[in-house]
Each structure stands twice: as structure tokens, then as C-alpha cells.
Amino acid sequence: MRWSPLARKEARTVATSKGIWLLAVLLVPWGYRPSYVGWDGLGANITAGYVQLAGTGLLPLGVLLLSYQSIVGERTSGSLKFTLGLPLTRTDVLLGTVVGRTVGIAGPVTLSFLVLAGIGLLDHGAFDPLPFLGVVLVTLLYVGVLVSIAVSVSAMVERTVTAAGAVFGLVFLPFVVFWSRLATVVFSAATGTAVNPFEPPASGPLFLLHRLNPGGAYHVVSNWVLGVGNSANTYSTVLSELQPQVSTNALVVEATFQPGAVPGYLHESVGVLVLLAWLVAPLGLARLVFSRGDVA
């Protein structure tokens, strides 16, 4: 693999930066949010739920901020000319950057998860290691997806400020912060059906829209590992929605569809395919732009 030296360089660059360690420290209090509903639903395995919460909101923002300058910063400084002078194709540069940044972020982030595991062990006692490991692995896949998106944006623009605006305005806000609202608006506009989030219709397309973004797919798969329910919301919201006479704005399959009436494309395994698509598709588009343009 010709891109492996570049990947090692990128991993060292990220792993030795102050930003990733600040993120790793902040993830612990961000994820550690014990709740009665979480304890009632998961018992000691609520510790695995802390990892999911750590991967929600703060982690995507941190990963995007740590990755958006990866290639455009090299272009601005002129060092990209040197990199492209090596026996590397531009595809190699993209792959090496994504793999290296992912590994460099994954190490400190995993340490945060181990700290959460220690806190959970002290607070709640022994938990099942398999769900915990499963949620950690899904979260690291999510990290790779976010790195792929940010690096792809970085490869397609010419200025750092453009990359920052695109990552924040076109990725973080619509796909992380406001996606559930946007999905509902799109569904209502396309079908003419008004959606009450507290009493949603049993519509497969509506539920599918809510899980087509990376964060929604991440929650679907991690909830599947936790065994709490089929939903693109956090585990605690899902557990609340499934409580008798409790209504939230979460779209939970088990609370809306009759048994046997759930479309196959809403199965949790489809969330894995959505994550993989987000991992590969941005890189494919970036490769086309990066290879054709005079980016050096």
C-alpha cells in the first residue's frame, strides 16, 4: 500500500495535536449521563449507552473540525506539491489521509470510551462486554465516515475558509443538527401529509428519511447493538418512547408499526449499509474533482 507512509504521518499529526486530546477529555462528561430510564432499560449495560451519547453531537463536530483542513491546508501551504511529487496517485493521497486521520482520532477517542467503561463499572457494576465493544466499533466506524466526508470536502475546495463553511454549513448543521426536521419537511412536501412527531404515521418512507443521514444510521445500528429498539434517536429517547403513556418526538418502529407490517428496508442492518455508503460515496466524488483539477 503506497499510501501507508502518508497514513502514518496523518495519524501522528492528529494524535499529537491538542485538539484531539481536548475532544477526548470532553467526551467523558458529555457521554456520562445516567438516567432512570436508561438503568431500567439496560441495567449495567447503560455503560455502553454512554458511548453512544459520547458519539452524539460533540464527537461529530470535533471530528469534522479536526479533518476539514487536511488537504486544503496542504494546498494552501504549498506542501501538497511535495506530496504529489512522491510516487502517489491522488487516490492514494485521499485514502492515506482518510485512514491516517481516522486512526489518529480513534486512539484518543477509544481511551475516552475506556474511561467511561471504568466509571460505569464503578457506578453500575459489571456489564456485558459484547454490547459495549459493539457500540465502540460502530462509533469508530462513524468516526471514519465523518473523516471521509470532511477530507472529501477538503479535497474539492481551494480555500480553507470555503472548507470550513462547507463542513459546518452543509454537513454539520443539516446532517447532524437539523436532519430530523428537514426529513419531516421533505416528507410532508413530497406526500402532502402533515406529520405530528408525537403521533407519526406508520410510513416507511418517513422513517427511512430519518435514518439516511450518517448520525441517524449510527443511532439505528448502535440501538440495534444495545437492543433498545429500532430508531434513529438516542437510546434514552427510544426507551422513553416505549414507556406506557409516554410520548416523545422519537420515531420508533416498535411504537408505530404493527407486528409484521414493518418494511424490510427499515431493518437495522440497513443502517450499516447507509454508513458504508457515506464512507465511500464522498470519496468517490472527491476523487473525480481532485483528480481532474489543478489543485496543487
Residue pairs with C-beta under 8 A, 6 or more apart in sequence:
2 87
2 88
2 89
2 92
3 88
3 92
3 93
3 95
3 96
3 99
4 96
5 96
6 83
6 88
6 92
6 93
6 96
6 97
6 100
7 95
7 96
7 97
7 99
7 100
7 103
8 100
9 100
10 70
10 96
10 97
10 99
10 100
10 101
10 104
11 100
11 101
11 103
11 104
12 104
13 100
13 104
14 20
14 66
14 100
14 101
14 104
14 105
15 104
15 107
15 108
17 66
19 62
19 65
19 66
20 62
20 66
20 104
20 105
20 108
20 109
21 108
23 58
23 59
23 62
23 66
23 108
23 109
24 108
24 109
24 111
24 112
25 112
26 58
26 62
27 54
27 58
27 59
27 62
27 109
27 112
27 113
27 116
28 54
28 112
28 115
28 116
28 119
30 53
30 54
30 57
30 58
31 50
31 51
31 52
31 53
31 54
31 55
31 112
31 116
32 50
32 53
32 116
32 119
32 120
33 50
33 53
33 236
34 46
34 123
34 124
35 46
35 236
37 236
37 239
37 240
37 243
38 46
38 49
38 235
38 236
38 239
39 46
39 124
40 239
41 228
41 235
41 239
42 48
42 49
42 226
42 228
42 235
42 239
43 124
43 127
44 120
44 124
44 125
44 126
44 127
44 128
45 127
45 128
45 131
45 132
45 226
46 120
46 124
46 127
47 116
47 117
47 119
47 120
47 121
47 124
47 127
47 132
48 127
48 128
48 131
48 132
48 134
48 135
48 225
48 226
49 135
49 226
49 235
49 236
50 116
50 119
50 120
51 113
51 116
51 132
51 135
51 136
51 139
51 222
52 135
52 139
52 219
52 222
52 223
52 226
52 234
52 235
53 234
53 235
53 236
54 112
54 113
54 116
54 139
55 139
55 142
55 218
55 222
56 215
56 219
56 234
57 176
59 109
59 139
59 142
59 143
60 142
60 146
60 172
60 176
60 214
60 215
61 172
61 176
63 105
63 143
63 146
63 147
63 150
64 146
64 149
64 150
64 167
64 168
64 171
64 172
65 167
66 101
66 105
66 150
67 101
67 105
67 146
67 147
67 150
67 151
67 154
68 150
68 153
68 154
68 163
68 164
68 166
68 167
69 154
69 160
69 163
69 164
70 97
70 101
70 150
70 151
70 154
71 80
71 93
71 94
71 97
71 151
71 154
71 155
71 290
71 295
72 154
72 155
72 157
72 158
72 159
72 160
72 162
72 163
73 154
73 160
74 80
74 83
75 158
75 295
75 296
76 159
76 160
80 295
80 296
81 296
83 93
84 90
84 93
84 296
88 96
90 287
90 290
90 291
90 295
91 287
91 291
93 155
93 290
94 151
94 152
94 155
94 283
94 286
94 287
94 290
95 283
97 151
98 144
98 147
98 148
98 151
98 283
101 147
101 151
102 140
102 143
102 144
102 147
105 143
105 147
106 140
106 143
106 144
109 139
109 140
109 143
110 136
110 140
113 136
113 139
117 127
117 132
120 127
121 127
131 225
131 226
131 227
134 222
134 225
135 222
135 225
135 226
138 218
138 221
138 222
138 225
139 218
139 222
141 275
141 279
142 214
142 215
142 218
142 275
144 279
145 214
145 218
145 275
145 278
145 279
146 214
148 278
148 279
148 280
148 282
148 283
149 167
149 171
149 214
149 278
149 282
150 167
150 171
151 283
151 286
152 282
152 283
152 285
152 286
153 163
153 166
153 167
153 170
153 171
153 282
153 286
154 163
155 286
155 289
155 290
155 295
156 285
156 286
156 289
156 290
157 163
157 166
158 295
174 182
175 213
175 214
175 215
176 213
176 214
176 215
179 210
179 213
179 215
179 216
180 210
180 216
180 232
180 249
183 206
183 209
183 210
183 212
183 213
184 195
184 197
184 206
184 209
184 210
186 209
187 193
187 195
187 203
187 205
187 206
187 209
188 194
188 195
191 203
191 205
193 201
193 203
195 201
195 206
197 249
197 251
198 247
198 248
198 249
199 247
200 206
200 251
200 256
201 256
202 256
202 257
202 258
202 261
204 262
204 263
204 265
204 266
206 251
207 232
207 251
207 253
207 256
207 266
208 263
208 265
208 266
210 216
210 232
210 251
211 217
211 219
211 220
211 232
211 266
211 270
211 271
211 274
212 274
214 274
214 275
214 278
215 232
216 232
216 271
216 274
217 232
217 271
217 272
217 274
217 275
217 278
218 271
218 275
219 231
219 232
219 233
219 234
219 235
220 230
220 231
220 232
220 268
220 270
220 271
220 274
221 268
221 271
221 272
221 275
222 235
223 229
223 230
223 231
223 233
223 235
223 238
223 268
224 230
224 268
224 269
224 271
226 235
228 235
228 238
228 239
228 242
229 238
229 239
229 241
229 242
229 252
229 253
229 254
229 255
230 252
230 253
230 254
230 262
230 266
230 267
230 268
231 237
231 238
231 241
231 250
231 251
231 252
231 253
232 251
233 241
233 248
233 250
233 251
233 252
237 248
237 250
238 250
238 252
240 246
240 248
240 250
241 247
241 248
241 250
241 252
241 255
242 252
242 254
242 255
253 262
253 266
